Amino acid sequence: MENYFNFKKQINEIELNKIAAQIKNGKLVLFPTETVYGIGTNGLDAEAVKRIYQIKGRNFKNPINLLVSSMEMVEMVAQDITDLEYQLMETFFPGPFTLILKKKSCVPAIVTATSNTVGVRMPNHEIARKLIAYAGVPIAAPSANISGKLSGTNLEDILADFSDKVDFMIDGGSCHLGIESTIVKVIDGIPHILRPGAVTSEQIKQISGQVIVESSNLPSHDLKHYQLGVPSILISGKNEEKTITKIKEIAKNYDFPILLTFSENQNQYHTIHVMDIGSKNNLEEISKNIFTKLRQAEKLKPDIIIIEGVEKKGLGLAIMNRLLNVCNHHCIEMES
């Protein structure tokens, strides 16, 4: 494929510069970040951004965040930035952290869904950061998935959906984190977490002294973002024995159930097709694996996908946020 570039082992700076120049001219590019793959273009070009909405099938009421490579670029698109907002960016940029700021007039209305604010993130990924810097403009980059499907954490997951719809594809291997960024908006001097991610409420509280986690972590029009094509259910609880028993009871009702479970629990299920999502003591591993494992399970066309949940604490809050949406909030929480 002429538009495919393999930078898994080494970045070709000349080719990356050429792709960046095309981004500035409004071309669309698939590229990796530390969270998930993004589909990006010039964030100041309204017509180019419109193409992203169209090929993703994305609701125009759903704003798109801008990726930046420097604080100078933040100030290119945002204004009236408060001391606390600067402090949050200084602490969590670059990284899996998106901050909602008051936008400048140069940001097209289509990017912000006509609101007066814009989400800004500085990715902590060499390919992404260099791509933005070489382009010299902020990149509008939602997750690279067809709306209604799971986000992609490696290029193979999304290749079939986008290979004939984008201008360039950059393969940087698997994403390090695997779930989208934490989204925060400072309201009346208090950070509000609109979507949990790898930057946790505990970390934010260390900076601000207080933090509020919004109960509805995603806007209503985006709740179907993660849903699967087969029925799914989430089982969680602190009592592992009860959780395992409940999973076995549910699985008996189906001819072909698939269970996404922890490495330590695989041997508990002798009659169920299991997939290892990682160690229960390593939330980073689970975060990295979960979208890919869900895609693999969905392709096998089971009667149901059963998912073993984690504790809603730290990174676990973000993981459970995504899994609850995958299961359309069909969740059984076992009592201790």
Phi, psi and chi 1 to 4 in degrees:
 res  aa     phi    psi   chi1   chi2   chi3   chi4
   1 MET       -  124.0  -65.6  178.6  -75.2      -
   2 GLU   -65.4  -28.7  -69.5 -176.2    4.9      -
   3 ASN   -95.8   11.4   62.6  -16.3      -      -
   4 TYR  -101.3  131.9  169.9   84.7      -      -
   5 PHE  -128.9  122.6  -63.2   85.2      -      -
   6 ASN   -96.7  105.0 -172.9  -18.4      -      -
   7 PHE  -112.7   25.8  -65.8  162.2      -      -
   8 LYS   -60.2  -44.3  -73.4 -178.4 -177.8  179.5
   9 LYS   -96.4  -34.7  -65.8 -178.2  179.4  179.4
  10 GLN  -154.2  138.5 -174.9  175.3   -2.5      -
  11 ILE   -82.8  129.8  -61.9  172.6      -      -
  12 ASN   -89.4  103.4 -175.3  -46.0      -      -
  13 GLU   -62.1  -35.8  -58.0  -75.8  -12.4      -
  14 ILE   -65.4  -46.3  -65.3  173.6      -      -
  15 GLU   -66.7  -39.9  -70.4  179.0  -21.1      -
  16 LEU   -63.6  -38.3 -167.0   62.7      -      -
  17 ASN   -62.2  -40.9 -109.5  -56.1      -      -
  18 LYS   -65.0  -42.2  -70.5  178.9  179.7  177.5
  19 ILE   -64.4  -41.8  -63.4  169.3      -      -
  20 ALA   -60.5  -39.9      -      -      -      -
  21 ALA   -62.9  -35.8      -      -      -      -
  22 GLN   -72.6  -33.2  -68.6  -58.4  -47.7      -
  23 ILE   -60.2  -46.0  -76.5 -179.5      -      -
  24 LYS   -59.4  -29.7 -169.5  170.0 -175.8  178.7
  25 ASN   -86.8    6.3  -69.2  -27.5      -      -
  26 GLY    96.8   10.2      -      -      -      -
  27 LYS   -78.1  159.5  -60.6  -63.7 -175.3 -178.3
  28 LEU  -105.7  137.6  -91.1   54.3      -      -
  29 VAL  -135.3  134.9  179.4      -      -      -
  30 LEU   -89.2  131.4  -68.1 -177.1      -      -
  31 PHE  -153.6  156.8   65.9   96.9      -      -
  32 PRO   -86.8  150.6   32.4  -34.9      -      -
  33 THR  -127.9 -179.3   75.3      -      -      -
  34 GLU   -73.0  -18.0   76.7  -83.3   25.1      -
  35 THR   -91.2  -75.0   56.0      -      -      -
  36 VAL  -139.7  173.4  -63.1      -      -      -
  37 TYR   -71.6  145.7  -90.8   72.4      -      -
  38 GLY  -116.1  158.6      -      -      -      -
  39 ILE  -115.7  113.6  177.0  169.8      -      -
  40 GLY  -125.1  157.9      -      -      -      -
  41 THR  -155.9 -179.9 -168.3      -      -      -
  42 ASN   -60.2  113.8 -175.5  -18.5      -      -
  43 GLY   -71.4   -7.3      -      -      -      -
  44 LEU  -103.0    4.9  -54.6 -178.3      -      -
  45 ASP  -109.6  101.7 -176.0  -26.4      -      -
  46 ALA   -59.8  -40.6      -      -      -      -
  47 GLU   -67.3  -38.1  -75.3  -57.5  -48.3      -
  48 ALA   -66.0  -42.4      -      -      -      -
  49 VAL   -63.8  -36.4  174.4      -      -      -
  50 LYS   -58.3  -36.8 -175.6  177.5  179.3 -179.5
  51 ARG   -62.0  -37.6  -79.2 -174.1   64.7 -158.9
  52 ILE   -60.5  -48.7  -70.1 -179.0      -      -
  53 TYR   -56.0  -43.1  -81.8   99.8      -      -
  54 GLN   -68.4  -45.9  -69.9  170.2  -24.7      -
  55 ILE   -77.8  -22.3   69.6  171.7      -      -
  56 LYS   -84.0  -19.4  -83.0  176.0   58.8   73.9
  57 GLY    69.8   34.1      -      -      -      -
  58 ARG   -85.7  140.9 -175.1 -178.1  179.1   93.2
  59 ASN   -65.9  128.5 -169.0  -39.8      -      -
  60 PHE   -66.5  -11.7  -78.6   96.1      -      -
  61 LYS   -83.0   -4.6  -65.7  179.6 -179.4  179.1
  62 ASN   -99.7  104.2 -168.7    2.2      -      -
  63 PRO   -64.5  161.0   22.8  -32.8      -      -
  64 ILE  -114.8  135.2  -67.2  176.4      -      -
  65 ASN   -78.1  156.1  -62.3  -35.1      -      -
  66 LEU  -105.4  133.5  -65.4  179.2      -      -
  67 LEU   -96.1  135.5  -59.4 -172.8      -      -
  68 VAL  -126.6  164.5  -60.4      -      -      -
  69 SER  -115.6   -3.1   59.1      -      -      -
  70 SER  -159.8  164.1   65.3      -      -      -
  71 MET   -67.8  -29.5  -72.4  -55.0  -61.3      -
  72 GLU   -61.1  -36.3  -72.2   77.1   17.2      -
  73 MET   -73.9  -31.9 -160.0  172.5  -78.9      -
  74 VAL   -58.4  -47.7  172.4      -      -      -
  75 GLU   -72.5  -13.0  -68.1  166.8  -14.2      -
  76 MET   -69.8  -31.5 -180.0 -167.0  -60.5      -
  77 VAL  -114.5  -12.3  -62.0      -      -      -
  78 ALA  -125.9  155.2      -      -      -      -
  79 GLN  -139.7  168.7   60.3 -175.3  -24.5      -
  80 ASP    52.4   41.2  -58.6  -25.0      -      -
  81 ILE   -74.9  128.5  -56.9  171.4      -      -
  82 THR   -83.2  166.8   66.5      -      -      -
  83 ASP   -59.8  -41.4  -69.9  -17.1      -      -
  84 LEU   -64.8  -40.7  176.7   56.0      -      -
  85 GLU   -63.7  -41.4  -71.5  167.3  -20.4      -
  86 TYR   -61.1  -41.8  -88.3  116.9      -      -
  87 GLN   -64.1  -40.6 -164.5  173.3    0.3      -
  88 LEU   -64.1  -41.6  -71.0  167.9      -      -
  89 MET   -68.2  -40.1  -72.3 -172.6  -75.3      -
  90 GLU   -62.4  -31.1  -72.6  165.6    5.4      -
  91 THR   -82.8  -42.9  -56.0      -      -      -
  92 PHE  -109.6   -3.4  -60.2  118.0      -      -
  93 PHE   -98.4  137.3  -79.3    6.8      -      -
  94 PRO   -77.1  151.2   28.6  -34.2      -      -
  95 GLY   163.6 -174.6      -      -      -      -
  96 PRO   -82.2   59.0   31.5  -35.7      -      -
  97 PHE  -139.9  121.8 -178.0   80.8      -      -
  98 THR  -113.1  128.7  -60.9      -      -      -
  99 LEU  -114.2  130.4 -172.3   60.9      -      -
 100 ILE   -84.5  120.5  -53.1  -62.7      -      -
 101 LEU  -125.1  163.2  -61.2  169.0      -      -
 102 LYS   -71.4  127.3 -174.9  177.2  179.3 -178.6
 103 LYS   -85.6  157.5   80.1  176.1 -174.2   75.6
 104 LYS   -91.9  165.7  -75.2 -174.4  174.9  177.3
 105 SER   -66.8  -18.6   58.7      -      -      -
 106 CYS   -69.6  -17.2   64.0      -      -      -
 107 VAL   -82.6  119.2  179.7      -      -      -
 108 PRO   -61.7  148.0  -20.6   31.8      -      -
 109 ALA   -60.0  -31.5      -      -      -      -
 110 ILE   -65.1  -29.2 -167.8  170.6      -      -
 111 VAL   -68.1  -38.8  170.8      -      -      -
 112 THR  -102.3    8.3   65.2      -      -      -
 113 ALA    54.8   40.2      -      -      -      -
 114 THR    69.8    5.1   71.4      -      -      -
 115 SER   -79.9  170.6   76.5      -      -      -
 116 ASN   -97.2   15.5   65.2  -12.0      -      -
 117 THR  -126.0  159.7   58.6      -      -      -
 118 VAL  -140.9  138.6   61.7      -      -      -
 119 GLY   -81.5  131.7      -      -      -      -
 120 VAL  -126.5  133.7  178.4      -      -      -
 121 ARG  -139.7  143.3 -178.8  166.5   99.4   83.0
 122 MET  -112.2  102.9 -172.4 -175.2  -64.5      -
 123 PRO   -67.3  148.9   21.7  -30.4      -      -
 124 ASN  -103.6   63.2 -171.8   18.0      -      -
 125 HIS  -144.9  128.1 -168.7  -74.2      -      -
 126 GLU   -59.6  -44.3 -173.1  179.1   10.4      -
 127 ILE   -62.7  -47.8  -67.8  173.5      -      -
 128 ALA   -62.9  -47.3      -      -      -      -
 129 ARG   -62.4  -43.9  -72.5  -79.4  -63.4  -76.5
 130 LYS   -67.8  -37.9  -74.2 -174.3  173.1 -178.7
 131 LEU   -60.2  -43.7 -167.3   65.0      -      -
 132 ILE   -67.4  -46.1  -57.6  160.1      -      -
 133 ALA   -62.6  -43.2      -      -      -      -
 134 TYR   -66.9  -35.4  -68.6  160.6      -      -
 135 ALA   -68.7  -32.8      -      -      -      -
 136 GLY    76.8    8.5      -      -      -      -
 137 VAL  -136.9  152.6  -67.4      -      -      -
 138 PRO   -63.8  144.2   21.4  -31.1      -      -
 139 ILE  -103.9  123.1  -66.3 -179.2      -      -
 140 ALA   -75.7  119.3      -      -      -      -
 141 ALA  -149.2   87.6      -      -      -      -
 142 PRO   -74.4  172.8   30.0  -34.6      -      -
 143 SER   -63.0  145.7   56.0      -      -      -
 144 ALA   -84.9   82.5      -      -      -      -
 145 ASN  -149.5  150.0   62.0  -65.2      -      -
 146 ILE   -68.6  132.7  -59.8  -63.3      -      -
 147 SER   -54.8  131.2  -69.2      -      -      -
 148 GLY   101.2  -10.5      -      -      -      -
 149 LYS  -111.7  168.1  -68.6 -170.2  176.9 -176.1
 150 LEU   -69.8  151.7  -62.2  167.2      -      -
 151 SER   -66.1  153.7  -63.7      -      -      -
 152 GLY   -98.2  130.5      -      -      -      -
 153 THR  -107.6   -0.4   55.6      -      -      -
 154 ASN  -150.4  160.2   57.3   70.9      -      -
 155 LEU   -65.8  -31.8 -166.0   63.3      -      -
 156 GLU   -60.0  -33.3  -71.7   77.6   13.2      -
 157 ASP   -63.8  -30.1  -74.5  -15.6      -      -
 158 ILE  -117.5   -1.1   53.2  178.8      -      -
 159 LEU   -58.4  -46.4 -159.9   57.9      -      -
 160 ALA   -64.1  -32.2      -      -      -      -
 161 ASP   -76.1  -28.0  -71.0  -28.0      -      -
 162 PHE  -124.6   -8.2  -69.5  109.2      -      -
 163 SER   -57.5  -31.5   60.7      -      -      -
 164 ASP  -102.2    9.4   60.5  -16.6      -      -
 165 LYS  -116.5  -18.5  -63.4  177.1 -179.1  177.1
 166 VAL  -110.9  166.9  -61.1      -      -      -
 167 ASP   -89.3  -31.3  -58.1  -65.8      -      -
 168 PHE  -144.4  150.4  -58.0   96.6      -      -
 169 MET  -131.4  125.1  -63.3  175.7  -72.0      -
 170 ILE  -109.8  121.4  -60.6  174.5      -      -
 171 ASP   -97.1  111.9 -167.3  -14.3      -      -
 172 GLY  -114.0   17.1      -      -      -      -
 173 GLY    81.0 -164.8      -      -      -      -
 174 SER   -75.8  145.0  -64.4      -      -      -
 175 CYS   -71.9  145.2  -61.2      -      -      -
 176 HIS   -71.2  -39.0  173.9   64.3      -      -
 177 LEU   -98.0  -46.1  -66.4  175.2      -      -
 178 GLY    91.5  -10.2      -      -      -      -
 179 ILE  -131.4  156.7   58.7  173.8      -      -
 180 GLU   -67.3  167.1  -56.6   88.8  -16.5      -
 181 SER   -68.3  159.4   64.2      -      -      -
 182 THR   -69.3  133.0  -55.7      -      -      -
 183 ILE  -110.2  127.2  -62.6 -179.7      -      -
 184 VAL  -128.5  141.3  167.5      -      -      -
 185 LYS  -130.0  129.2 -176.6  176.6 -176.4 -179.9
 186 VAL   -85.3  119.8  176.8      -      -      -
 187 ILE  -122.8  121.6  -57.5  172.3      -      -
 188 ASP    51.4   41.3  -63.5  -31.6      -      -
 189 GLY    78.9    7.2      -      -      -      -
 190 ILE  -121.9  126.4  -58.8  173.3      -      -
 191 PRO   -67.8  129.3  -18.4   31.7      -      -
 192 HIS  -110.5  125.0  -71.4 -123.7      -      -
 193 ILE   -85.0  111.1  -63.2  178.4      -      -
 194 LEU   -85.9  -27.6  -52.5 -176.2      -      -
 195 ARG  -146.8  122.0 -179.5 -179.4   72.4 -171.9
 196 PRO   -71.7  151.6   25.4  -31.7      -      -
 197 GLY  -155.1 -156.3      -      -      -      -
 198 ALA   -69.3  -27.6      -      -      -      -
 199 VAL   -82.1  115.8  174.0      -      -      -
 200 THR   -91.0  165.5   65.8      -      -      -
 201 SER   -62.4  -34.1   59.3      -      -      -
 202 GLU   -63.6  -40.3  -67.6   85.3   -6.5      -
 203 GLN   -67.0  -41.5  -69.1  172.9  -57.6      -
 204 ILE   -66.4  -38.9  -64.7  168.1      -      -
 205 LYS   -62.4  -30.8 -168.2  173.6 -177.7  179.6
 206 GLN   -63.6  -27.4  -72.3  179.8   -3.7      -
 207 ILE   -88.0  -44.7  -55.7  -57.5      -      -
 208 SER   -99.5  -15.8   60.5      -      -      -
 209 GLY    86.6  -26.6      -      -      -      -
 210 GLN  -152.9  156.3   52.7 -173.6  -30.4      -
 211 VAL  -154.9  147.2   63.6      -      -      -
 212 ILE  -120.3  127.2  -65.6  173.2      -      -
 213 VAL   -96.2  114.4 -179.5      -      -      -
 214 GLU   -64.2  139.2  -63.8  -71.7   -8.1      -
 215 SER   -68.9  -35.5   56.6      -      -      -
 216 SER   -98.3   96.6   56.2      -      -      -
 217 ASN   -75.4  -14.3  -62.1  125.6      -      -
 218 LEU  -134.9  146.3  -72.0  171.4      -      -
 219 PRO   -61.0  149.5    6.6  -10.5      -      -
 220 SER   -58.4  -34.4   59.0      -      -      -
 221 HIS   -72.2   -8.4   54.5  -99.4      -      -
 222 ASP  -109.1    3.6 -156.5   31.9      -      -
 223 LEU   -66.3  -24.2  -79.0  173.6      -      -
 224 LYS   -86.9    5.2  -65.8 -176.8  179.0 -179.7
 225 HIS   -54.7  -34.7 -178.9   74.5      -      -
 226 TYR  -108.1   -1.2  -54.0  102.0      -      -
 227 GLN   -68.0  146.0  -70.9 -177.5   22.1      -
 228 LEU   -91.5  169.4  -61.5  168.9      -      -
 229 GLY   -87.9    1.3      -      -      -      -
 230 VAL  -130.7  157.4  -62.7      -      -      -
 231 PRO   -59.8  147.3  -21.1   31.7      -      -
 232 SER  -146.9  155.0   55.7      -      -      -
 233 ILE  -145.3  143.2 -174.4  169.8      -      -
 234 LEU  -108.2  128.7  179.4   61.1      -      -
 235 ILE  -119.0  124.7  -46.4  -66.9      -      -
 236 SER  -142.0  156.1   68.4      -      -      -
 237 GLY   170.4  152.4      -      -      -      -
 238 LYS   -76.0  -24.3  -66.7 -177.7  179.5  179.1
 239 ASN   -87.6  100.8 -171.6  -45.1      -      -
 240 GLU   -63.8  -38.5 -167.4  167.0   78.3      -
 241 GLU   -62.1  -45.0 -174.8  177.1  -19.0      -
 242 LYS   -65.6  -38.5  -74.1 -175.8  178.1 -180.0
 243 THR   -63.6  -45.9  -59.5      -      -      -
 244 ILE   -61.6  -43.4  -69.3  169.9      -      -
 245 THR   -60.8  -43.1  -60.7      -      -      -
 246 LYS   -65.3  -40.7 -172.7   63.8  176.9 -180.0
 247 ILE   -61.1  -43.1  -71.9  171.1      -      -
 248 LYS   -63.6  -40.0  -70.7  177.9  178.2  178.0
 249 GLU   -62.1  -43.9  -72.2  176.1    0.6      -
 250 ILE   -67.5  -43.5  -67.7  171.2      -      -
 251 ALA   -61.2  -31.2      -      -      -      -
 252 LYS   -61.0  -22.0  -74.5  179.2 -178.8  177.7
 253 ASN   -84.2    0.4  -62.4  -44.8      -      -
 254 TYR  -128.5  148.2  -63.1   89.8      -      -
 255 ASP   -74.2  -37.3  -66.0  -32.7      -      -
 256 PHE  -139.5   76.6 -179.8   30.6      -      -
 257 PRO   -85.4  149.9   31.7  -32.7      -      -
 258 ILE  -121.2  134.7  -71.6 -179.0      -      -
 259 LEU  -114.9  126.7  170.0   64.7      -      -
 260 LEU   -96.1  113.1  -86.2   60.6      -      -
 261 THR  -136.2  172.9 -172.3      -      -      -
 262 PHE   -76.0  154.8  -51.8  128.9      -      -
 263 SER   -54.1  -41.6  -54.0      -      -      -
 264 GLU   -68.5  -21.8  -63.2   86.2  -10.9      -
 265 ASN  -101.9   -1.1  -68.0   -7.5      -      -
 266 GLN   -55.3  -39.8  -73.1 -173.8   88.7      -
 267 ASN   -75.6   -3.5  -66.5  -27.7      -      -
 268 GLN   -78.9  -14.6  -62.3  -73.7  -22.4      -
 269 TYR  -121.9   92.1  -53.2  100.5      -      -
 270 HIS   -84.6  -22.0  -58.8  -67.1      -      -
 271 THR  -111.4    8.7   60.0      -      -      -
 272 ILE  -117.7  139.6  -51.8  172.4      -      -
 273 HIS   -70.9  115.4 -175.3  115.0      -      -
 274 VAL  -111.1  150.9  -62.1      -      -      -
 275 MET  -126.2  132.1  -72.1 -172.0  172.3      -
 276 ASP   -82.9  117.8  179.2    4.7      -      -
 277 ILE   -97.3   -2.9   58.7  173.6      -      -
 278 GLY   122.9  173.6      -      -      -      -
 279 SER   -70.9  140.1  170.3      -      -      -
 280 LYS   -64.9  -16.6   60.3 -173.9  176.3 -175.9
 281 ASN   -95.8    7.0  -60.5  -45.7      -      -
 282 ASN  -133.8   84.2 -170.2  -21.2      -      -
 283 LEU   -65.6  -29.5  -66.9  179.9      -      -
 284 GLU   -63.0  -39.4  -71.6   79.2    9.5      -
 285 GLU   -66.0  -43.7 -177.7 -178.4   18.6      -
 286 ILE   -63.8  -43.7  -66.6  171.5      -      -
 287 SER   -57.4  -43.6  167.4      -      -      -
 288 LYS   -66.9  -34.7 -177.8  176.4  179.9  177.7
 289 ASN   -89.7  -24.3  -69.6  -21.8      -      -
 290 ILE   -63.0  -44.8 -164.9   67.4      -      -
 291 PHE   -65.7  -41.3  -79.7  154.0      -      -
 292 THR   -65.0  -42.6  -64.7      -      -      -
 293 LYS   -64.6  -38.3  -66.7  -65.8 -177.7  179.8
 294 LEU   -64.2  -40.5  -76.5  165.9      -      -
 295 ARG   -63.5  -43.0  -77.0  175.8  176.4  -90.1
 296 GLN   -63.3  -41.8  -69.3  172.1   -3.1      -
 297 ALA   -64.9  -43.1      -      -      -      -
 298 GLU   -60.9  -38.4 -175.0  179.9   25.4      -
 299 LYS   -64.8  -25.2  -74.5  178.9 -178.8  177.7
 300 LEU   -79.3   -6.3  -66.5  174.6      -      -
 301 LYS    53.2   57.7  -61.6 -177.8  178.6  178.8
 302 PRO   -75.7  171.4   31.8  -36.4      -      -
 303 ASP   -72.1  -34.1  -59.2  -41.4      -      -
 304 ILE  -156.4  149.0 -169.3  169.2      -      -
 305 ILE  -110.7  120.8  -63.7  174.0      -      -
 306 ILE  -103.6  132.9  -54.1  168.5      -      -
 307 ILE  -123.5  129.1  -50.2  165.1      -      -
 308 GLU   -85.3  123.4 -165.3  163.7   -3.4      -
 309 GLY   -87.5  169.8      -      -      -      -
 310 VAL  -115.4  171.6  -59.0      -      -      -
 311 GLU   -70.7  137.5 -174.0  178.4   -2.1      -
 312 LYS   -78.8   72.1  -65.9  179.4 -176.4  176.8
 313 LYS  -149.1  136.3 -177.1  179.2  178.6 -178.5
 314 GLY    59.8 -132.4      -      -      -      -
 315 LEU   -62.8  -25.1 -179.2   56.7      -      -
 316 GLY   -59.4  -30.0      -      -      -      -
 317 LEU   -63.4  -42.1 -179.0   65.3      -      -
 318 ALA   -68.5  -42.7      -      -      -      -
 319 ILE   -60.8  -45.9  -66.3  169.7      -      -
 320 MET   -68.7  -32.5  -71.3  -65.3  -77.2      -
 321 ASN   -57.5  -46.3  168.1  -91.7      -      -
 322 ARG   -68.2  -42.6  -53.2  -46.0 -167.7  -90.5
 323 LEU   -67.9  -35.9  -67.4  179.7      -      -
 324 LEU   -62.6  -38.7  -77.8  165.3      -      -
 325 ASN   -69.9  -38.8  -76.6  -30.0      -      -
 326 VAL   -55.7  -42.6  162.9      -      -      -
 327 CYS   -91.1    9.4  -62.5      -      -      -
 328 ASN    53.3   38.4 -163.1   21.7      -      -
 329 HIS    62.2   23.3  -70.7  -98.6      -      -
 330 HIS   -85.2   92.4 -170.9 -166.0      -      -
 331 CYS  -135.7  138.5  175.2      -      -      -
 332 ILE  -113.3  118.8  -62.8  175.8      -      -
 333 GLU  -103.0  115.7  -64.6 -166.3   17.7      -
 334 MET   -77.4  137.5  -56.0  -59.4  -61.9      -
 335 GLU   -73.4  148.7  -62.7  179.0    2.6      -
 336 SER   -73.6      -   57.8      -      -      -
